[in-house]
Amino acid sequence: MDALMLPSNWKRVRLGDICEIVKGQQINKISLNNTDKYPVINGGIDFLGYTNKFNVSKNTIAISEGGTCGYVRFMKSDFWSGGHNYSLQKISNKVNNLCLYHILKSYEKDIMKLGVGSGLKNIQLKTLKDFEIPLPPINEQIAIANVLSALDHEIISLKNKKRQFENIKKALNHDLMSAKIRVLKK
């Protein structure tokens, strides 16, 4: 959002001024599996695997440093933040964590453009700290977070319904094509 179009009670802030940005720690890929409790995030969209320990608490914003650099996610569970991942911690009490997530998600393409390097790009910590975002007053942040979170829940619900209908169609298709169910009466 252009500074000229910013509502008068909103501010432009540097990400590093409203939270601590912490780089994750490498984890041995051999120790990962699909049965442990804590997901491992390491620079990609998908989890790298699962482990029995975590280094970041739930309700934390994570941003990929490498791989799919700039990908923003909100982790609702405790997780392991790998060496190619940043987590936003010690967020200012003037900032709603969920609203900050939605703001960053709306700027995700711009964050992805911060990646440097040839081949596998990555985002430098200083560059991420200097990234500016618009920030409304806290009461408006809470309202924004509530509206967008409600929509997120509705989207999840609709995706689940879509999946159910796809399964019904698949089963019905099988039954119709095998003549188990007939549509015309004899």
CYANA upper distance limits for C-alpha pairs under 8 A (distance plus 0.5 A):
  1 MET  CA      5 MET  CA      7.16
  1 MET  CA      6 LEU  CA      7.08
  1 MET  CA    134 PRO  CA      7.59
  2 ASP  CA      6 LEU  CA      6.87
  3 ALA  CA     12 ARG  CA      8.24
  6 LEU  CA     10 TRP  CA      6.87
  6 LEU  CA     11 LYS  CA      8.25
  6 LEU  CA    134 PRO  CA      8.05
  9 ASN  CA    136 PRO  CA      7.23
  9 ASN  CA    137 PRO  CA      7.32
 10 TRP  CA    134 PRO  CA      7.08
 10 TRP  CA    135 LEU  CA      5.94
 10 TRP  CA    136 PRO  CA      4.83
 10 TRP  CA    137 PRO  CA      6.80
 11 LYS  CA    134 PRO  CA      6.15
 11 LYS  CA    135 LEU  CA      5.69
 11 LYS  CA    136 PRO  CA      7.00
 12 ARG  CA    132 GLU  CA      6.72
 12 ARG  CA    133 ILE  CA      5.99
 12 ARG  CA    134 PRO  CA      4.99
 12 ARG  CA    135 LEU  CA      6.52
 13 VAL  CA     17 ASP  CA      7.37
 13 VAL  CA     18 ILE  CA      8.03
 13 VAL  CA    132 GLU  CA      5.79
 13 VAL  CA    133 ILE  CA      6.10
 13 VAL  CA    134 PRO  CA      6.93
 13 VAL  CA    135 LEU  CA      7.29
 14 ARG  CA     18 ILE  CA      7.55
 14 ARG  CA    129 LYS  CA      6.90
 14 ARG  CA    130 ASP  CA      5.76
 14 ARG  CA    131 PHE  CA      5.95
 14 ARG  CA    132 GLU  CA      4.89
 14 ARG  CA    133 ILE  CA      7.05
 15 LEU  CA     19 CYS  CA      6.99
 15 LEU  CA    128 LEU  CA      7.49
 15 LEU  CA    129 LYS  CA      5.63
 15 LEU  CA    130 ASP  CA      6.75
 15 LEU  CA    131 PHE  CA      6.18
 15 LEU  CA    132 GLU  CA      6.55
 15 LEU  CA    133 ILE  CA      7.56
 16 GLY  CA     20 GLU  CA      6.72
 16 GLY  CA     21 ILE  CA      7.29
 16 GLY  CA    128 LEU  CA      7.89
 16 GLY  CA    129 LYS  CA      4.49
 16 GLY  CA    130 ASP  CA      6.77
 16 GLY  CA    131 PHE  CA      8.26
 17 ASP  CA    129 LYS  CA      7.98
 18 ILE  CA     91 ILE  CA      6.33
 18 ILE  CA     92 SER  CA      5.70
 18 ILE  CA     95 VAL  CA      7.91
 19 CYS  CA     88 LEU  CA      6.66
 19 CYS  CA     89 GLN  CA      6.32
 19 CYS  CA     90 LYS  CA      5.91
 19 CYS  CA     91 ILE  CA      4.73
 19 CYS  CA     92 SER  CA      6.48
 20 GLU  CA     88 LEU  CA      6.27
 20 GLU  CA     89 GLN  CA      5.55
 20 GLU  CA     90 LYS  CA      6.16
 20 GLU  CA     91 ILE  CA      7.29
 21 ILE  CA     86 TYR  CA      6.78
 21 ILE  CA     87 SER  CA      6.31
 21 ILE  CA     88 LEU  CA      5.28
 21 ILE  CA     89 GLN  CA      6.73
 21 ILE  CA    125 LEU  CA      8.12
 21 ILE  CA    129 LYS  CA      7.71
 22 VAL  CA     86 TYR  CA      5.85
 22 VAL  CA     87 SER  CA      5.78
 22 VAL  CA     88 LEU  CA      6.89
 22 VAL  CA     89 GLN  CA      7.52
 23 LYS  CA     81 SER  CA      8.25
 23 LYS  CA     82 GLY  CA      8.38
 23 LYS  CA     83 GLY  CA      6.96
 23 LYS  CA     84 HIS  CA      7.83
 23 LYS  CA     85 ASN  CA      6.39
 23 LYS  CA     86 TYR  CA      4.97
 23 LYS  CA     87 SER  CA      7.07
 24 GLY  CA     80 TRP  CA      8.30
 24 GLY  CA     81 SER  CA      5.09
 24 GLY  CA     82 GLY  CA      5.09
 24 GLY  CA     83 GLY  CA      5.02
 24 GLY  CA     84 HIS  CA      7.12
 24 GLY  CA     85 ASN  CA      5.92
 24 GLY  CA     86 TYR  CA      6.34
 24 GLY  CA     87 SER  CA      7.72
 25 GLN  CA     81 SER  CA      6.80
 25 GLN  CA     82 GLY  CA      5.25
 25 GLN  CA     83 GLY  CA      4.89
 25 GLN  CA     84 HIS  CA      8.50
 26 GLN  CA     82 GLY  CA      5.46
 26 GLN  CA     83 GLY  CA      4.92
 26 GLN  CA     84 HIS  CA      8.37
 27 ILE  CA     31 SER  CA      8.35
 27 ILE  CA     82 GLY  CA      6.82
 27 ILE  CA     83 GLY  CA      8.11
 28 ASN  CA     32 LEU  CA      7.87
 31 SER  CA     51 THR  CA      7.71
 32 LEU  CA     48 LEU  CA      8.44
 32 LEU  CA     49 GLY  CA      5.97
 32 LEU  CA     50 TYR  CA      5.87
 32 LEU  CA     51 THR  CA      5.93
 33 ASN  CA     49 GLY  CA      6.03
 33 ASN  CA     50 TYR  CA      5.75
 33 ASN  CA     51 THR  CA      7.12
 34 ASN  CA     49 GLY  CA      6.30
 34 ASN  CA     50 TYR  CA      5.93
 35 THR  CA     50 TYR  CA      7.17
 35 THR  CA     51 THR  CA      8.46
 36 ASP  CA     50 TYR  CA      5.74
 36 ASP  CA     51 THR  CA      5.52
 36 ASP  CA     52 ASN  CA      5.75
 37 LYS  CA     50 TYR  CA      6.85
 37 LYS  CA     51 THR  CA      6.76
 37 LYS  CA     52 ASN  CA      6.25
 37 LYS  CA     53 LYS  CA      8.34
 38 TYR  CA     50 TYR  CA      5.75
 38 TYR  CA     51 THR  CA      5.75
 38 TYR  CA     52 ASN  CA      6.51
 38 TYR  CA     53 LYS  CA      6.88
 38 TYR  CA     54 PHE  CA      6.69
 38 TYR  CA     77 SER  CA      8.28
 38 TYR  CA     78 ASP  CA      6.87
 38 TYR  CA     79 PHE  CA      5.50
 38 TYR  CA     80 TRP  CA      7.10
 39 PRO  CA     47 PHE  CA      6.61
 39 PRO  CA     48 LEU  CA      7.95
 39 PRO  CA     49 GLY  CA      6.48
 39 PRO  CA     50 TYR  CA      4.92
 39 PRO  CA     51 THR  CA      6.98
 39 PRO  CA     78 ASP  CA      8.34
 39 PRO  CA     79 PHE  CA      5.67
 39 PRO  CA     80 TRP  CA      6.70
 40 VAL  CA     47 PHE  CA      6.02
 40 VAL  CA     48 LEU  CA      5.90
 40 VAL  CA     49 GLY  CA      6.01
 40 VAL  CA     50 TYR  CA      5.99
 40 VAL  CA     51 THR  CA      7.39
 40 VAL  CA     79 PHE  CA      6.51
 40 VAL  CA     80 TRP  CA      5.17
 40 VAL  CA     81 SER  CA      6.64
 40 VAL  CA     82 GLY  CA      7.13
 41 ILE  CA     46 ASP  CA      7.97
 41 ILE  CA     47 PHE  CA      5.73
 41 ILE  CA     48 LEU  CA      6.42
 41 ILE  CA     49 GLY  CA      8.48
 41 ILE  CA     79 PHE  CA      7.96
 41 ILE  CA     80 TRP  CA      6.80
 41 ILE  CA     81 SER  CA      5.82
 41 ILE  CA     82 GLY  CA      6.17
 41 ILE  CA     85 ASN  CA      7.33
 42 ASN  CA     47 PHE  CA      7.88
 42 ASN  CA     48 LEU  CA      6.94
 42 ASN  CA     64 SER  CA      7.57
 42 ASN  CA     66 GLY  CA      8.38
 42 ASN  CA     81 SER  CA      6.94
 42 ASN  CA     82 GLY  CA      4.96
 42 ASN  CA     83 GLY  CA      6.75
 42 ASN  CA     84 HIS  CA      5.51
 42 ASN  CA     85 ASN  CA      5.93
 43 GLY  CA     63 ILE  CA      8.33
 43 GLY  CA     64 SER  CA      4.88
 43 GLY  CA     65 GLU  CA      6.25
 43 GLY  CA     66 GLY  CA      5.38
 43 GLY  CA     67 GLY  CA      5.33
 43 GLY  CA     68 THR  CA      6.35
 43 GLY  CA     69 CYS  CA      6.94
 43 GLY  CA     82 GLY  CA      8.03
 43 GLY  CA     83 GLY  CA      8.43
 43 GLY  CA     84 HIS  CA      5.28
 43 GLY  CA     85 ASN  CA      5.76
 44 GLY  CA     48 LEU  CA      8.24
 44 GLY  CA     64 SER  CA      7.03
 44 GLY  CA     66 GLY  CA      8.05
 44 GLY  CA     67 GLY  CA      5.98
 44 GLY  CA     68 THR  CA      5.59
 44 GLY  CA     69 CYS  CA      8.11
 44 GLY  CA     71 TYR  CA      8.10
 45 ILE  CA     68 THR  CA      7.26
 45 ILE  CA     71 TYR  CA      7.49
 51 THR  CA     80 TRP  CA      8.13
 53 LYS  CA     79 PHE  CA      8.26
 53 LYS  CA     80 TRP  CA      7.51
 54 PHE  CA     78 ASP  CA      6.68
 54 PHE  CA     79 PHE  CA      5.38
 54 PHE  CA     80 TRP  CA      4.98
 54 PHE  CA     81 SER  CA      8.22
 55 ASN  CA     78 ASP  CA      8.20
 55 ASN  CA     79 PHE  CA      6.90
 55 ASN  CA     80 TRP  CA      5.60
 55 ASN  CA     81 SER  CA      6.93
 56 VAL  CA     60 THR  CA      8.05
 56 VAL  CA     78 ASP  CA      6.35
 56 VAL  CA     79 PHE  CA      6.03
 56 VAL  CA     80 TRP  CA      6.59
 56 VAL  CA     81 SER  CA      7.03
 56 VAL  CA     87 SER  CA      8.21
 57 SER  CA     77 SER  CA      7.44
 57 SER  CA     78 ASP  CA      4.90
 57 SER  CA     79 PHE  CA      7.06
 58 LYS  CA     75 MET  CA      6.37
 58 LYS  CA     76 LYS  CA      5.51
 58 LYS  CA     77 SER  CA      4.69
 58 LYS  CA     78 ASP  CA      4.67
 58 LYS  CA     79 PHE  CA      7.55
 59 ASN  CA     74 PHE  CA      7.07
 59 ASN  CA     75 MET  CA      5.87
 59 ASN  CA     76 LYS  CA      5.18
 59 ASN  CA     77 SER  CA      7.08
 59 ASN  CA     78 ASP  CA      8.29
 59 ASN  CA     97 ASN  CA      8.46
 60 THR  CA     74 PHE  CA      6.31
 60 THR  CA     75 MET  CA      5.85
 60 THR  CA     76 LYS  CA      7.56
 60 THR  CA     87 SER  CA      7.30
 60 THR  CA     88 LEU  CA      7.02
 60 THR  CA     89 GLN  CA      7.64
 60 THR  CA     97 ASN  CA      8.20
 61 ILE  CA     72 VAL  CA      7.63
 61 ILE  CA     73 ARG  CA      6.32
 61 ILE  CA     74 PHE  CA      5.07
 61 ILE  CA     75 MET  CA      6.71
 61 ILE  CA     87 SER  CA      6.29
 61 ILE  CA     88 LEU  CA      6.01
 61 ILE  CA     97 ASN  CA      8.25
 61 ILE  CA    101 TYR  CA      6.77
 62 ALA  CA     72 VAL  CA      6.37
 62 ALA  CA     73 ARG  CA      5.86
 62 ALA  CA     74 PHE  CA      6.76
 62 ALA  CA     75 MET  CA      7.62
 62 ALA  CA     85 ASN  CA      7.38
 62 ALA  CA     86 TYR  CA      6.11
 62 ALA  CA     87 SER  CA      4.89
 62 ALA  CA     88 LEU  CA      6.86
 63 ILE  CA     69 CYS  CA      7.98
 63 ILE  CA     70 GLY  CA      6.20
 63 ILE  CA     71 TYR  CA      5.99
 63 ILE  CA     72 VAL  CA      5.14
 63 ILE  CA     73 ARG  CA      7.03
 63 ILE  CA     85 ASN  CA      6.41
 63 ILE  CA     86 TYR  CA      5.63
 63 ILE  CA     87 SER  CA      6.79
 64 SER  CA     68 THR  CA      6.76
 64 SER  CA     69 CYS  CA      5.24
 64 SER  CA     70 GLY  CA      5.65
 64 SER  CA     71 TYR  CA      5.74
 64 SER  CA     72 VAL  CA      7.31
 64 SER  CA     84 HIS  CA      6.77
 64 SER  CA     85 ASN  CA      5.01
 64 SER  CA     86 TYR  CA      6.63
 65 GLU  CA     69 CYS  CA      5.39
 65 GLU  CA     70 GLY  CA      6.91
 65 GLU  CA     84 HIS  CA      5.36
 65 GLU  CA     85 ASN  CA      5.26
 65 GLU  CA     86 TYR  CA      6.66
 65 GLU  CA    122 ASN  CA      5.80
 65 GLU  CA    123 ILE  CA      5.58
 65 GLU  CA    124 GLN  CA      7.95
 66 GLY  CA     70 GLY  CA      8.34
 66 GLY  CA     84 HIS  CA      5.58
 66 GLY  CA     85 ASN  CA      7.46
 66 GLY  CA    115 GLY  CA      8.46
 66 GLY  CA    120 LEU  CA      7.60
 66 GLY  CA    121 LYS  CA      6.53
 66 GLY  CA    122 ASN  CA      4.77
 66 GLY  CA    123 ILE  CA      7.10
 67 GLY  CA     84 HIS  CA      7.97
 67 GLY  CA    120 LEU  CA      6.93
 67 GLY  CA    121 LYS  CA      7.33
 67 GLY  CA    122 ASN  CA      7.54
 68 THR  CA    112 MET  CA      8.33
 69 CYS  CA    111 ILE  CA      8.49
 69 CYS  CA    112 MET  CA      6.13
 69 CYS  CA    115 GLY  CA      6.79
 69 CYS  CA    121 LYS  CA      7.35
 69 CYS  CA    122 ASN  CA      6.19
 69 CYS  CA    123 ILE  CA      6.90
 70 GLY  CA    108 GLU  CA      6.74
 70 GLY  CA    109 LYS  CA      7.97
 70 GLY  CA    111 ILE  CA      5.50
 70 GLY  CA    112 MET  CA      4.60
 70 GLY  CA    113 LYS  CA      8.16
 70 GLY  CA    114 LEU  CA      8.02
 70 GLY  CA    115 GLY  CA      7.95
 70 GLY  CA    123 ILE  CA      7.78
 71 TYR  CA    108 GLU  CA      6.91
 71 TYR  CA    111 ILE  CA      8.35
 71 TYR  CA    112 MET  CA      7.36
 72 VAL  CA    101 TYR  CA      8.08
 72 VAL  CA    104 LEU  CA      7.39
 72 VAL  CA    105 LYS  CA      6.33
 72 VAL  CA    108 GLU  CA      6.99
 73 ARG  CA    101 TYR  CA      7.87
 73 ARG  CA    105 LYS  CA      8.16
 74 PHE  CA     98 LEU  CA      8.43
 74 PHE  CA    101 TYR  CA      7.06
 75 MET  CA     79 PHE  CA      8.11
 81 SER  CA     85 ASN  CA      6.47
 81 SER  CA     86 TYR  CA      7.70
 81 SER  CA     87 SER  CA      7.74
 91 ILE  CA     95 VAL  CA      7.20
 91 ILE  CA     97 ASN  CA      7.65
 94 LYS  CA    137 PRO  CA      8.34
 94 LYS  CA    138 ILE  CA      6.44
 95 VAL  CA     99 CYS  CA      8.20
 95 VAL  CA    100 LEU  CA      7.47
 95 VAL  CA    138 ILE  CA      6.67
 95 VAL  CA    141 GLN  CA      7.94
 96 ASN  CA    100 LEU  CA      6.63
 96 ASN  CA    138 ILE  CA      7.18
 96 ASN  CA    141 GLN  CA      6.59
 96 ASN  CA    142 ILE  CA      6.81
 96 ASN  CA    145 ALA  CA      8.35
 97 ASN  CA    101 TYR  CA      6.82
 98 LEU  CA    102 HIS  CA      6.94
 98 LEU  CA    145 ALA  CA      6.18
 99 CYS  CA    103 ILE  CA      6.65
 99 CYS  CA    141 GLN  CA      6.02
 99 CYS  CA    142 ILE  CA      7.18
 99 CYS  CA    144 ILE  CA      6.92
 99 CYS  CA    145 ALA  CA      5.10
100 LEU  CA    104 LEU  CA      6.59
101 TYR  CA    105 LYS  CA      6.48
102 HIS  CA    106 SER  CA      6.65
102 HIS  CA    145 ALA  CA      7.70
102 HIS  CA    148 LEU  CA      8.08
103 ILE  CA    107 TYR  CA      7.01
103 ILE  CA    133 ILE  CA      7.96
103 ILE  CA    134 PRO  CA      8.37
104 LEU  CA    108 GLU  CA      6.41
104 LEU  CA    133 ILE  CA      8.23
107 TYR  CA    111 ILE  CA      6.75
108 GLU  CA    112 MET  CA      6.59
109 LYS  CA    113 LYS  CA      6.90
110 ASP  CA    114 LEU  CA      7.40
111 ILE  CA    115 GLY  CA      8.23
111 ILE  CA    128 LEU  CA      8.33
111 ILE  CA    131 PHE  CA      8.41
114 LEU  CA    122 ASN  CA      8.44
114 LEU  CA    123 ILE  CA      6.35
114 LEU  CA    127 THR  CA      7.65
114 LEU  CA    128 LEU  CA      8.25
115 GLY  CA    121 LYS  CA      5.71
115 GLY  CA    122 ASN  CA      5.20
115 GLY  CA    123 ILE  CA      5.00
115 GLY  CA    124 GLN  CA      8.00
116 VAL  CA    121 LYS  CA      5.55
116 VAL  CA    122 ASN  CA      6.03
116 VAL  CA    123 ILE  CA      6.81
116 VAL  CA    124 GLN  CA      8.34
117 GLY  CA    121 LYS  CA      5.34
117 GLY  CA    122 ASN  CA      7.21
123 ILE  CA    127 THR  CA      7.43
123 ILE  CA    128 LEU  CA      7.43
124 GLN  CA    128 LEU  CA      6.97
125 LEU  CA    129 LYS  CA      6.68
126 LYS  CA    130 ASP  CA      6.69
127 THR  CA    131 PHE  CA      6.80
135 LEU  CA    141 GLN  CA      8.34
136 PRO  CA    140 GLU  CA      6.55
136 PRO  CA    141 GLN  CA      6.46
137 PRO  CA    141 GLN  CA      6.71
138 ILE  CA    142 ILE  CA      6.75
139 ASN  CA    143 ALA  CA      6.95
140 GLU  CA    144 ILE  CA      6.56
141 GLN  CA    145 ALA  CA      6.56
142 ILE  CA    146 ASN  CA      6.67
143 ALA  CA    147 VAL  CA      6.81
144 ILE  CA    148 LEU  CA      6.67
145 ALA  CA    149 SER  CA      6.31
146 ASN  CA    150 ALA  CA      6.59
147 VAL  CA    151 LEU  CA      6.94
148 LEU  CA    152 ASP  CA      6.69
149 SER  CA    153 HIS  CA      6.78
150 ALA  CA    154 GLU  CA      6.83
151 LEU  CA    155 ILE  CA      6.62
152 ASP  CA    156 ILE  CA      6.78
153 HIS  CA    157 SER  CA      6.72
154 GLU  CA    158 LEU  CA      6.65
155 ILE  CA    159 LYS  CA      6.63
156 ILE  CA    160 ASN  CA      6.72
157 SER  CA    161 LYS  CA      6.80
158 LEU  CA    162 LYS  CA      6.58
159 LYS  CA    163 ARG  CA      6.69
160 ASN  CA    164 GLN  CA      6.77
161 LYS  CA    165 PHE  CA      6.75
162 LYS  CA    166 GLU  CA      6.66
163 ARG  CA    167 ASN  CA      6.78
164 GLN  CA    168 ILE  CA      6.76
165 PHE  CA    169 LYS  CA      6.55
166 GLU  CA    170 LYS  CA      6.61
167 ASN  CA    171 ALA  CA      6.71
168 ILE  CA    172 LEU  CA      6.52
169 LYS  CA    173 ASN  CA      6.32
170 LYS  CA    174 HIS  CA      6.79
171 ALA  CA    175 ASP  CA      6.79
172 LEU  CA    176 LEU  CA      6.49
173 ASN  CA    177 MET  CA      6.48
174 HIS  CA    178 SER  CA      6.55
175 ASP  CA    179 ALA  CA      6.59
175 ASP  CA    180 LYS  CA      5.41
175 ASP  CA    181 ILE  CA      6.00
176 LEU  CA    180 LYS  CA      6.58
176 LEU  CA    181 ILE  CA      5.67
176 LEU  CA    182 ARG  CA      6.95
176 LEU  CA    183 VAL  CA      8.34
